[in-house]
């Protein structure tokens, strides 16, 4: 009975320890070395396999997050290809069923059918060319329906992309290990590249590293790094995030070699409110052990000029200078 009681207490302690253990969702068995958890663009470095076809396609999400240049190019290509396909169908039916075509050569008749398709797909319908006969009229009606639905979807995607707040937070190329007060500190710097305002900005920094368990098995451990300041009300200029390396810091007495041996990566989660959209926005980023400059500090980004405004030079975000460590 006493043994069962002791066993129950031990299980409760272990469960309580597991509940308090920091974990970002990657788990402790993510023990791949030389592999970053978060890519530079903020995406997770995870590839899923054997998913369903529709889950892999996920068209709406892909189109929403697609860069504007790729999205507009996709719209243009889809429009050209759709007209090409319908022009070929009209060619198969016979261009004599498109009343008003005045071309003599085959290539001219094709282009007449192509531009008739464009007018039908967009429901412009200039009226010079019109379909006659059941087949041509049916294809034109189907094309009109496809055009109305396609442009409705494209309009919805345009609105969704315009109304989706996308912050342009830029991180310094490297983090630095620099002197700070009477200790050292891990630092990195961020700026808002856009003129829109971000308010109530919060940041969390977690260190991920591989540690060897008593049995010899590698296990990924996560440590939340206390920050000098993890929240600011306004973000009009740059912000240097600082983790002082005190005696109770997970980085206490660390070296570049020890961080490399443990495959250390510093995961950053930044969140705030976009004042333009009044919506929460968030950004992910990470620095690996080989992206830290030891014995350097950031140079000021402000230009001292005659302007009555504060001038922030964004080109100086990555500027550093040597600084002996304490």
NORQUI-V381496 format. One record per pair of residues at least 24 apart in sequence whose ideal C-beta (glycine too) atoms are under 8 Angstrom apart, sorted by the first residue. I is the first residue (numbers start at 1). GAP is how many residues later the second one is. Records with the same first field share a line. If there is no record, write none. Layout:
# NORQUI-V381496
I = GAP ; GAP
This chain:
# NORQUI-V381496
21 = 201
22 = 184 ; 200 ; 201 ; 202
23 = 199
24 = 182 ; 184 ; 198 ; 243
26 = 182 ; 194
27 = 193
28 = 191 ; 192 ; 193
29 = 190 ; 191
30 = 190
31 = 179 ; 187 ; 188 ; 189
33 = 177 ; 230
34 = 229
36 = 229 ; 250 ; 252
37 = 171 ; 228 ; 230 ; 249
38 = 227 ; 229 ; 246 ; 247 ; 248
39 = 247
40 = 245 ; 246
42 = 241 ; 242 ; 243
43 = 241
63 = 94
64 = 93 ; 96 ; 97 ; 100
68 = 93
71 = 86 ; 90
75 = 79
78 = 72
79 = 39 ; 42
82 = 35 ; 39 ; 64 ; 68
83 = 31 ; 34 ; 35 ; 38
84 = 30
86 = 31 ; 34 ; 35 ; 53 ; 57
87 = 26 ; 27 ; 29 ; 30
89 = 50
90 = 26 ; 27 ; 46 ; 49
93 = 40 ; 42 ; 43 ; 46
94 = 42
97 = 34 ; 35 ; 36 ; 38 ; 39
98 = 31 ; 32 ; 33 ; 34 ; 38
99 = 30 ; 31 ; 32 ; 33
100 = 28 ; 29 ; 30
101 = 28
117 = 26
120 = 24 ; 27
121 = 25 ; 26 ; 29
122 = 25 ; 29
123 = 24 ; 25
163 = 114
165 = 109 ; 111 ; 112 ; 114 ; 116
166 = 115
167 = 25 ; 27 ; 31 ; 105 ; 107 ; 114 ; 115 ; 116
168 = 24 ; 25 ; 26
169 = 24 ; 101 ; 114
170 = 144 ; 147
171 = 97 ; 114
172 = 126 ; 145 ; 146
173 = 118 ; 144 ; 145
174 = 113 ; 117 ; 118 ; 119 ; 144 ; 146
175 = 91 ; 112 ; 116 ; 117 ; 118
176 = 116 ; 117 ; 118 ; 120 ; 121 ; 122 ; 144
177 = 115 ; 116 ; 117 ; 118 ; 119 ; 148
178 = 117 ; 118 ; 119 ; 120 ; 145 ; 147
179 = 118 ; 144 ; 145 ; 146 ; 147
180 = 48 ; 62 ; 64
181 = 63
182 = 144
183 = 61 ; 62 ; 63 ; 143
184 = 60 ; 61 ; 141 ; 142
185 = 43 ; 57 ; 58 ; 59 ; 60
186 = 39 ; 56 ; 57 ; 59 ; 65 ; 80 ; 106
187 = 53 ; 54 ; 55 ; 56 ; 110 ; 111
188 = 52 ; 53 ; 80 ; 99
189 = 49 ; 50 ; 51 ; 52 ; 109 ; 128
190 = 48 ; 49 ; 51 ; 80
191 = 46 ; 47 ; 48 ; 110 ; 121 ; 123 ; 126
192 = 43
193 = 121
196 = 78 ; 79 ; 80
197 = 37 ; 38 ; 39 ; 77 ; 78 ; 79
198 = 37 ; 74 ; 75 ; 76 ; 77 ; 83
199 = 34 ; 35 ; 36 ; 73 ; 74 ; 76
200 = 31 ; 33 ; 72 ; 73
201 = 30 ; 31 ; 32 ; 34 ; 38 ; 69 ; 70 ; 71
202 = 28 ; 29 ; 68 ; 69 ; 70
203 = 24 ; 27 ; 28 ; 38 ; 65 ; 66 ; 67 ; 68
204 = 26 ; 64 ; 65
205 = 36 ; 38 ; 61 ; 62 ; 63
206 = 60 ; 61 ; 63
207 = 43 ; 44 ; 57 ; 58 ; 59 ; 60
208 = 56 ; 57 ; 58 ; 59
209 = 50 ; 53 ; 54 ; 55 ; 56
210 = 52 ; 53
211 = 51
223 = 27
225 = 24 ; 25 ; 26 ; 41
235 = 37
236 = 74
237 = 64 ; 65 ; 73 ; 75
238 = 63 ; 74 ; 79
240 = 58
241 = 27
256 = 33 ; 36 ; 38
259 = 30 ; 33
260 = 29 ; 30
262 = 27
263 = 26
264 = 24 ; 25
265 = 24
293 = 27
294 = 31
295 = 27 ; 28 ; 29 ; 30
296 = 24 ; 25 ; 26 ; 27
297 = 24 ; 26
